[in-house]
Amino acid sequence: MIGNGRTGGITASARSQGEQLLIEDFILLRSLVRERTLISLPLSSKKQVEFRLRKKLGENSLKDFQRYLDLLRSGEETEEYYQLIDAVTIKETRFFRNEKQFVVLETEVLPELLQATERSTLRIWSAACSTGEEAYSIAMVVDRFLATPAARGMTVEILASDLNREVVHRAVQGLYPKPQVMKDVPRDFLRYFQEVSEGWMQVEEGLRRRVTFFTHNLRHPAIPVREADIIFCRNVLIYFEPEARRQVLQRLHKALRPGGKLFLGDGETLGTIDRDRLFEPIIGKVLYYQASAGDVAGSG
């Protein structure tokens, strides 16, 4: 009935309160996300998370967030779990983000590795690739480098992973809004894109084949990549608590060859997190890190 303040037997005020993400429910949700992803949602993100998840109540015919939490706790590998990760993880990325790092990759790191090894294959891992812009930026730089006489006979394997299945699927497609591509991709690299429909551009097929995408949660002790020469793990560690950062750092070290390079996000440093001294800072045009030859007992 209209005018009596009730909807389906529930008062409007009670219904409104039921649809609010109470602080105790947010703390439970925060704990669940941290347990399954190592990502620590700040308390200040409550309103943003509530806004992103509110439509999930309607999609699942749920009356409040407590029932939504019950649904999430029913299993880690459910579709709703992956949708939660998609909703709460920040996917801010763009082509050639922190462009100086890609300049150093092409002009310093790749030539150095080429001279230091007798192997004919190098391996690069983009460890939190989101929708693929970082991985394809790496691939464009690598493709141009391999065209130089010095790199003749060399191949580079590019692996890219993210915990979010949906963004990995989008990365495989390599489809991006044309304004984004035209804004972020340097002119010399636009040849790697083709316009496939009005307003959309796609990474050309040859470059897409250079990158192997897969899902991986950095929380898992199993390390999917071994003997990598370079790892990009940018703007990820900042979302982890100190002990989680240390665990991830140990896994990244295990994934790298001795002397392998680790690129973090602009402004990110290892600081006191690397108390095992697994990495040595390389300070030049940009800051990056080199894996030491040592290992740490109990890392996993």
BANU-885971 format. One record per residue (C-alpha): x, y, z; residue in three letters. Coordinates in Angstrom, 1 decimal. Each point is the difference from the previous one (the first is absolute). Example, Ala and Ser with C-alpha at 12.3 -4.5 7.8 and 13.67 -1.06 7.14 Angstrom:
BEGIN
{xx->12.3; yy->-4.5; zz->7.8; residu->ALA}
{xx->1.4; yy->3.4; zz->-0.7; residu->SER}
% end
This chain:
BEGIN
{xx->0.0; yy->0.0; zz->0.0; residu->MET}
{xx->1.2; yy->3.5; zz->-0.8; residu->ILE}
{xx->0.2; yy->2.5; zz->2.8; residu->GLY}
{xx->0.3; yy->-2.4; zz->3.0; residu->ASN}
{xx->3.9; yy->0.0; zz->-0.1; residu->GLY}
{xx->0.1; yy->-3.8; zz->-0.8; residu->ARG}
{xx->1.4; yy->-1.8; zz->-3.0; residu->THR}
{xx->-0.7; yy->-3.8; zz->-0.1; residu->GLY}
{xx->-0.5; yy->-0.1; zz->3.8; residu->GLY}
{xx->3.2; yy->1.9; zz->0.7; residu->ILE}
{xx->-0.1; yy->3.6; zz->1.2; residu->THR}
{xx->1.9; yy->2.4; zz->-2.3; residu->ALA}
{xx->2.3; yy->1.0; zz->2.9; residu->SER}
{xx->0.8; yy->-3.6; zz->0.8; residu->ALA}
{xx->0.5; yy->-0.8; zz->-3.6; residu->ARG}
{xx->2.4; yy->3.0; zz->-0.4; residu->SER}
{xx->1.9; yy->-1.1; zz->3.1; residu->GLN}
{xx->0.2; yy->-3.6; zz->-1.2; residu->GLY}
{xx->1.5; yy->1.1; zz->-3.3; residu->GLU}
{xx->2.7; yy->2.0; zz->1.8; residu->GLN}
{xx->3.5; yy->-1.6; zz->0.4; residu->LEU}
{xx->0.4; yy->0.2; zz->3.7; residu->LEU}
{xx->3.5; yy->0.5; zz->1.4; residu->ILE}
{xx->0.0; yy->-3.5; zz->1.5; residu->GLU}
{xx->-1.0; yy->-1.5; zz->-3.4; residu->ASP}
{xx->2.7; yy->2.1; zz->-1.7; residu->PHE}
{xx->2.6; yy->-1.3; zz->2.4; residu->ILE}
{xx->-1.0; yy->-3.6; zz->-0.8; residu->LEU}
{xx->0.1; yy->0.7; zz->-3.7; residu->LEU}
{xx->3.4; yy->1.7; zz->0.4; residu->ARG}
{xx->1.2; yy->-3.1; zz->1.8; residu->SER}
{xx->-1.3; yy->-2.3; zz->-2.7; residu->LEU}
{xx->1.7; yy->2.0; zz->-2.8; residu->VAL}
{xx->3.3; yy->0.1; zz->1.9; residu->ARG}
{xx->-0.2; yy->-3.7; zz->0.7; residu->GLU}
{xx->-0.5; yy->-0.9; zz->-3.6; residu->ARG}
{xx->2.0; yy->2.6; zz->-1.9; residu->THR}
{xx->2.4; yy->1.6; zz->2.6; residu->LEU}
{xx->-1.5; yy->3.4; zz->-1.0; residu->ILE}
{xx->-0.7; yy->2.1; zz->3.0; residu->SER}
{xx->-3.0; yy->2.3; zz->-0.5; residu->LEU}
{xx->0.4; yy->3.2; zz->2.0; residu->PRO}
{xx->-2.8; yy->0.9; zz->2.3; residu->LEU}
{xx->-0.4; yy->3.2; zz->-1.9; residu->SER}
{xx->-1.1; yy->-2.0; zz->-3.1; residu->SER}
{xx->-3.3; yy->-1.1; zz->1.7; residu->LYS}
{xx->-2.3; yy->2.3; zz->-1.9; residu->LYS}
{xx->1.7; yy->-0.8; zz->-3.3; residu->GLN}
{xx->-0.3; yy->-3.7; zz->0.6; residu->VAL}
{xx->-3.6; yy->0.3; zz->1.1; residu->GLU}
{xx->-0.8; yy->2.0; zz->-3.2; residu->PHE}
{xx->1.6; yy->-2.6; zz->-2.2; residu->ARG}
{xx->-1.6; yy->-3.0; zz->1.7; residu->LEU}
{xx->-3.5; yy->1.4; zz->0.5; residu->ARG}
{xx->-1.3; yy->-1.3; zz->-3.3; residu->LYS}
{xx->1.2; yy->-3.5; zz->1.0; residu->LYS}
{xx->-2.9; yy->-0.1; zz->2.5; residu->LEU}
{xx->-2.5; yy->0.4; zz->-2.7; residu->GLY}
{xx->1.7; yy->-2.4; zz->-2.4; residu->GLU}
{xx->0.0; yy->-2.7; zz->2.6; residu->ASN}
{xx->-3.5; yy->0.9; zz->1.4; residu->SER}
{xx->1.5; yy->0.7; zz->3.4; residu->LEU}
{xx->-1.4; yy->2.3; zz->2.6; residu->LYS}
{xx->3.2; yy->1.1; zz->1.7; residu->ASP}
{xx->3.8; yy->-0.3; zz->0.0; residu->PHE}
{xx->0.0; yy->-2.6; zz->2.7; residu->GLN}
{xx->-1.6; yy->-2.5; zz->-2.4; residu->ARG}
{xx->2.4; yy->1.1; zz->-2.7; residu->TYR}
{xx->2.9; yy->-0.8; zz->2.3; residu->LEU}
{xx->-1.5; yy->-3.4; zz->0.7; residu->ASP}
{xx->-0.1; yy->-0.6; zz->-3.8; residu->LEU}
{xx->3.6; yy->0.9; zz->-0.3; residu->LEU}
{xx->1.0; yy->-2.3; zz->2.8; residu->ARG}
{xx->-1.7; yy->-2.9; zz->-1.7; residu->SER}
{xx->3.1; yy->-0.6; zz->-2.2; residu->GLY}
{xx->3.1; yy->1.7; zz->-1.3; residu->GLU}
{xx->-0.2; yy->-1.0; zz->-3.6; residu->GLU}
{xx->-3.6; yy->1.1; zz->-0.6; residu->THR}
{xx->-0.9; yy->2.4; zz->-2.7; residu->GLU}
{xx->-1.1; yy->2.5; zz->2.6; residu->GLU}
{xx->3.4; yy->-0.2; zz->1.6; residu->TYR}
{xx->1.7; yy->1.1; zz->-3.3; residu->TYR}
{xx->-2.6; yy->2.8; zz->-0.4; residu->GLN}
{xx->0.8; yy->1.2; zz->3.5; residu->LEU}
{xx->3.7; yy->0.2; zz->-0.9; residu->ILE}
{xx->-0.9; yy->1.8; zz->-3.2; residu->ASP}
{xx->-2.1; yy->2.5; zz->2.0; residu->ALA}
{xx->2.5; yy->0.8; zz->2.8; residu->VAL}
{xx->3.4; yy->-0.1; zz->-1.8; residu->THR}
{xx->1.3; yy->3.1; zz->-1.6; residu->ILE}
{xx->0.7; yy->-0.5; zz->-3.7; residu->LYS}
{xx->1.6; yy->3.4; zz->-0.7; residu->GLU}
{xx->2.4; yy->-0.6; zz->-2.9; residu->THR}
{xx->1.0; yy->1.4; zz->-3.3; residu->ARG}
{xx->2.5; yy->-0.6; zz->-2.8; residu->PHE}
{xx->3.6; yy->1.0; zz->0.8; residu->PHE}
{xx->-0.9; yy->1.1; zz->3.5; residu->ARG}
{xx->3.2; yy->1.5; zz->1.4; residu->ASN}
{xx->1.5; yy->0.1; zz->-3.5; residu->GLU}
{xx->3.6; yy->0.5; zz->1.3; residu->LYS}
{xx->0.0; yy->-3.6; zz->1.2; residu->GLN}
{xx->-0.7; yy->-1.3; zz->-3.5; residu->PHE}
{xx->2.8; yy->2.2; zz->-1.4; residu->VAL}
{xx->2.4; yy->-1.6; zz->2.5; residu->VAL}
{xx->-1.4; yy->-3.4; zz->-0.8; residu->LEU}
{xx->0.8; yy->0.4; zz->-3.7; residu->GLU}
{xx->3.3; yy->2.0; zz->0.2; residu->THR}
{xx->1.6; yy->-1.5; zz->3.1; residu->GLU}
{xx->-1.5; yy->-3.1; zz->1.5; residu->VAL}
{xx->-0.6; yy->-2.1; zz->-3.1; residu->LEU}
{xx->3.4; yy->0.8; zz->-1.5; residu->PRO}
{xx->1.7; yy->-0.8; zz->3.3; residu->GLU}
{xx->-1.8; yy->-3.3; zz->0.4; residu->LEU}
{xx->0.8; yy->-0.9; zz->-3.6; residu->LEU}
{xx->3.7; yy->0.5; zz->0.5; residu->GLN}
{xx->0.0; yy->-1.8; zz->3.4; residu->ALA}
{xx->-1.6; yy->-3.2; zz->-1.2; residu->THR}
{xx->0.7; yy->-2.7; zz->-2.6; residu->GLU}
{xx->-3.6; yy->-1.0; zz->0.0; residu->ARG}
{xx->-2.1; yy->0.7; zz->-3.1; residu->SER}
{xx->-3.2; yy->0.7; zz->2.0; residu->THR}
{xx->-0.8; yy->2.6; zz->2.6; residu->LEU}
{xx->-3.2; yy->-0.2; zz->2.2; residu->ARG}
{xx->-2.0; yy->3.0; zz->1.2; residu->ILE}
{xx->-2.9; yy->-0.2; zz->2.4; residu->TRP}
{xx->-2.6; yy->2.7; zz->0.5; residu->SER}
{xx->-1.2; yy->-1.2; zz->3.4; residu->ALA}
{xx->-3.2; yy->2.2; zz->0.4; residu->ALA}
{xx->-0.9; yy->0.7; zz->-3.6; residu->CYS}
{xx->-3.6; yy->1.2; zz->0.5; residu->SER}
{xx->-1.6; yy->0.6; zz->-3.5; residu->THR}
{xx->3.3; yy->-0.5; zz->-1.8; residu->GLY}
{xx->1.3; yy->3.5; zz->-0.7; residu->GLU}
{xx->3.3; yy->-0.7; zz->1.9; residu->GLU}
{xx->0.6; yy->-3.3; zz->-1.7; residu->ALA}
{xx->-0.6; yy->1.3; zz->-3.5; residu->TYR}
{xx->2.2; yy->3.0; zz->0.8; residu->SER}
{xx->2.8; yy->-2.4; zz->0.9; residu->ILE}
{xx->-0.7; yy->-2.0; zz->-3.2; residu->ALA}
{xx->0.2; yy->3.1; zz->-2.2; residu->MET}
{xx->3.3; yy->1.0; zz->1.5; residu->VAL}
{xx->1.3; yy->-3.6; zz->-0.3; residu->VAL}
{xx->-1.1; yy->-0.3; zz->-3.6; residu->ASP}
{xx->1.9; yy->3.1; zz->-1.0; residu->ARG}
{xx->3.1; yy->-1.1; zz->2.0; residu->PHE}
{xx->0.0; yy->-3.4; zz->-1.7; residu->LEU}
{xx->0.1; yy->1.7; zz->-3.4; residu->ALA}
{xx->3.4; yy->1.4; zz->0.7; residu->THR}
{xx->3.1; yy->-1.8; zz->-1.3; residu->PRO}
{xx->1.4; yy->-0.6; zz->3.5; residu->ALA}
{xx->-3.1; yy->-2.0; zz->0.9; residu->ALA}
{xx->0.1; yy->-2.3; zz->-3.0; residu->ARG}
{xx->-0.9; yy->-3.6; zz->0.9; residu->GLY}
{xx->-1.4; yy->1.1; zz->3.4; residu->MET}
{xx->-3.5; yy->-0.7; zz->1.1; residu->THR}
{xx->-2.0; yy->1.4; zz->2.9; residu->VAL}
{xx->-2.8; yy->-1.8; zz->1.8; residu->GLU}
{xx->-2.5; yy->2.3; zz->1.6; residu->ILE}
{xx->-2.4; yy->-1.3; zz->2.7; residu->LEU}
{xx->-2.7; yy->2.1; zz->1.6; residu->ALA}
{xx->-2.3; yy->-0.9; zz->2.9; residu->SER}
{xx->-2.7; yy->1.5; zz->2.2; residu->ASP}
{xx->-2.2; yy->-1.4; zz->2.7; residu->LEU}
{xx->-3.1; yy->1.3; zz->-1.8; residu->ASN}
{xx->-1.3; yy->-2.3; zz->-2.6; residu->ARG}
{xx->-2.2; yy->2.6; zz->-1.7; residu->GLU}
{xx->2.9; yy->2.5; zz->-0.6; residu->VAL}
{xx->2.2; yy->-2.9; zz->-1.2; residu->VAL}
{xx->-2.7; yy->-0.8; zz->-2.6; residu->HIS}
{xx->-0.1; yy->3.6; zz->-1.1; residu->ARG}
{xx->3.8; yy->0.1; zz->-0.2; residu->ALA}
{xx->0.0; yy->-3.0; zz->-2.4; residu->VAL}
{xx->-2.4; yy->1.8; zz->-2.3; residu->GLN}
{xx->2.3; yy->3.0; zz->-0.2; residu->GLY}
{xx->-2.9; yy->2.4; zz->-0.7; residu->LEU}
{xx->0.3; yy->3.6; zz->1.3; residu->TYR}
{xx->-1.9; yy->3.2; zz->-0.5; residu->PRO}
{xx->1.6; yy->2.0; zz->-2.8; residu->LYS}
{xx->0.3; yy->3.2; zz->2.1; residu->PRO}
{xx->2.0; yy->-1.9; zz->2.6; residu->GLN}
{xx->2.3; yy->-1.4; zz->-2.6; residu->VAL}
{xx->0.6; yy->3.3; zz->-1.8; residu->MET}
{xx->0.6; yy->1.7; zz->3.3; residu->LYS}
{xx->2.4; yy->-2.5; zz->1.7; residu->ASP}
{xx->1.8; yy->-1.8; zz->-2.7; residu->VAL}
{xx->3.1; yy->1.8; zz->-1.5; residu->PRO}
{xx->-0.3; yy->0.7; zz->-3.7; residu->ARG}
{xx->2.8; yy->-2.5; zz->-0.9; residu->ASP}
{xx->-2.1; yy->-2.8; zz->1.5; residu->PHE}
{xx->-3.4; yy->0.7; zz->-1.6; residu->LEU}
{xx->0.9; yy->-2.3; zz->-2.8; residu->ARG}
{xx->-0.7; yy->-2.9; zz->2.4; residu->TYR}
{xx->-3.7; yy->0.9; zz->0.1; residu->PHE}
{xx->-2.8; yy->-0.2; zz->-2.6; residu->GLN}
{xx->-3.5; yy->1.6; zz->0.2; residu->GLU}
{xx->-2.5; yy->-2.8; zz->0.0; residu->VAL}
{xx->-3.2; yy->2.0; zz->0.6; residu->SER}
{xx->-1.1; yy->3.5; zz->0.6; residu->GLU}
{xx->1.7; yy->1.2; zz->3.2; residu->GLY}
{xx->2.0; yy->-3.2; zz->0.6; residu->TRP}
{xx->3.5; yy->-1.1; zz->-0.8; residu->MET}
{xx->1.6; yy->-3.5; zz->0.4; residu->GLN}
{xx->3.6; yy->-1.1; zz->0.5; residu->VAL}
{xx->1.1; yy->-1.6; zz->-3.2; residu->GLU}
{xx->-0.1; yy->-3.8; zz->0.0; residu->GLU}
{xx->3.7; yy->-0.6; zz->-0.2; residu->GLY}
{xx->0.7; yy->2.0; zz->3.1; residu->LEU}
{xx->-2.9; yy->-1.6; zz->1.9; residu->ARG}
{xx->1.6; yy->-3.4; zz->-0.8; residu->ARG}
{xx->3.2; yy->1.2; zz->1.7; residu->ARG}
{xx->-1.8; yy->0.2; zz->3.5; residu->VAL}
{xx->-1.3; yy->-3.0; zz->1.9; residu->THR}
{xx->-2.7; yy->1.1; zz->2.5; residu->PHE}
{xx->-1.1; yy->-2.1; zz->3.0; residu->PHE}
{xx->-1.7; yy->0.5; zz->3.3; residu->THR}
{xx->2.1; yy->-0.1; zz->3.2; residu->HIS}
{xx->-0.5; yy->1.2; zz->3.5; residu->ASN}
{xx->3.3; yy->1.3; zz->1.5; residu->LEU}
{xx->-1.4; yy->-1.3; zz->3.4; residu->ARG}
{xx->0.5; yy->-3.6; zz->-1.1; residu->HIS}
{xx->3.4; yy->-1.5; zz->1.0; residu->PRO}
{xx->0.3; yy->-1.8; zz->-3.3; residu->ALA}
{xx->2.1; yy->2.0; zz->-2.4; residu->ILE}
{xx->-1.2; yy->-0.3; zz->-3.6; residu->PRO}
{xx->3.1; yy->1.5; zz->-1.6; residu->VAL}
{xx->3.6; yy->-1.1; zz->0.5; residu->ARG}
{xx->3.3; yy->1.3; zz->-1.3; residu->GLU}
{xx->-1.4; yy->3.4; zz->-1.0; residu->ALA}
{xx->2.5; yy->2.6; zz->-1.1; residu->ASP}
{xx->-2.3; yy->3.0; zz->0.6; residu->ILE}
{xx->-3.1; yy->0.4; zz->2.2; residu->ILE}
{xx->-2.4; yy->3.0; zz->-0.1; residu->PHE}
{xx->-2.0; yy->0.1; zz->3.2; residu->CYS}
{xx->-1.0; yy->3.6; zz->0.1; residu->ARG}
{xx->-2.5; yy->1.8; zz->2.3; residu->ASN}
{xx->-0.9; yy->-3.3; zz->1.7; residu->VAL}
{xx->2.0; yy->-0.3; zz->3.2; residu->LEU}
{xx->-1.4; yy->3.3; zz->1.3; residu->ILE}
{xx->-3.4; yy->-1.7; zz->0.5; residu->TYR}
{xx->1.5; yy->-2.8; zz->2.2; residu->PHE}
{xx->0.8; yy->0.1; zz->3.7; residu->GLU}
{xx->3.7; yy->-0.2; zz->0.9; residu->PRO}
{xx->0.2; yy->-3.7; zz->0.6; residu->GLU}
{xx->-2.0; yy->-0.8; zz->-3.2; residu->ALA}
{xx->2.4; yy->2.2; zz->-1.9; residu->ARG}
{xx->2.9; yy->-1.9; zz->1.3; residu->ARG}
{xx->-1.6; yy->-3.3; zz->-1.0; residu->GLN}
{xx->-0.6; yy->1.2; zz->-3.5; residu->VAL}
{xx->3.5; yy->1.4; zz->-0.3; residu->LEU}
{xx->1.4; yy->-3.4; zz->1.0; residu->GLN}
{xx->-2.1; yy->-1.7; zz->-2.8; residu->ARG}
{xx->1.1; yy->2.6; zz->-2.5; residu->LEU}
{xx->3.6; yy->-0.7; zz->0.9; residu->HIS}
{xx->-0.5; yy->-3.7; zz->-0.5; residu->LYS}
{xx->-1.5; yy->0.7; zz->-3.4; residu->ALA}
{xx->3.1; yy->2.0; zz->-1.1; residu->LEU}
{xx->3.3; yy->-1.2; zz->-1.1; residu->ARG}
{xx->3.0; yy->1.3; zz->2.0; residu->PRO}
{xx->0.6; yy->3.5; zz->-1.3; residu->GLY}
{xx->-3.5; yy->0.2; zz->-1.4; residu->GLY}
{xx->-1.7; yy->3.4; zz->0.0; residu->LYS}
{xx->-3.1; yy->1.1; zz->2.0; residu->LEU}
{xx->-2.0; yy->3.1; zz->-1.0; residu->PHE}
{xx->-2.4; yy->1.5; zz->2.5; residu->LEU}
{xx->-2.4; yy->2.9; zz->-0.4; residu->GLY}
{xx->1.1; yy->3.6; zz->-0.1; residu->ASP}
{xx->0.8; yy->1.1; zz->3.5; residu->GLY}
{xx->-0.1; yy->-3.6; zz->1.4; residu->GLU}
{xx->3.1; yy->-1.1; zz->1.9; residu->THR}
{xx->0.8; yy->-3.2; zz->1.9; residu->LEU}
{xx->1.3; yy->1.9; zz->3.0; residu->GLY}
{xx->-0.1; yy->-2.1; zz->3.2; residu->THR}
{xx->-2.3; yy->-2.6; zz->-1.6; residu->ILE}
{xx->3.1; yy->-1.7; zz->-1.6; residu->ASP}
{xx->1.6; yy->-0.8; zz->3.3; residu->ARG}
{xx->1.3; yy->-3.3; zz->-1.5; residu->ASP}
{xx->2.0; yy->2.1; zz->-2.5; residu->ARG}
{xx->-1.3; yy->-1.9; zz->-2.9; residu->LEU}
{xx->0.3; yy->3.0; zz->-2.4; residu->PHE}
{xx->2.6; yy->2.7; zz->-0.6; residu->GLU}
{xx->-1.2; yy->3.4; zz->-1.2; residu->PRO}
{xx->1.2; yy->1.2; zz->-3.4; residu->ILE}
{xx->-0.2; yy->3.8; zz->0.0; residu->ILE}
{xx->0.3; yy->1.7; zz->-3.4; residu->GLY}
{xx->-2.6; yy->1.6; zz->-2.2; residu->LYS}
{xx->-2.6; yy->-2.0; zz->1.9; residu->VAL}
{xx->0.2; yy->-2.1; zz->3.1; residu->LEU}
{xx->-0.3; yy->-3.7; zz->-0.4; residu->TYR}
{xx->1.4; yy->-3.1; zz->1.8; residu->TYR}
{xx->2.3; yy->-2.9; zz->-0.7; residu->GLN}
{xx->-0.5; yy->-3.4; zz->1.6; residu->ALA}
{xx->2.9; yy->-1.1; zz->2.2; residu->SER}
{xx->1.4; yy->-3.5; zz->-0.4; residu->ALA}
{xx->-1.0; yy->-1.0; zz->3.5; residu->GLY}
{xx->-3.3; yy->-1.5; zz->1.1; residu->ASP}
{xx->-1.9; yy->0.1; zz->3.2; residu->VAL}
{xx->-1.0; yy->-3.0; zz->2.1; residu->ALA}
{xx->-3.7; yy->-0.6; zz->0.4; residu->GLY}
{xx->-1.1; yy->2.3; zz->-2.8; residu->SER}
{xx->-2.9; yy->-1.3; zz->-2.0; residu->GLY}
% end
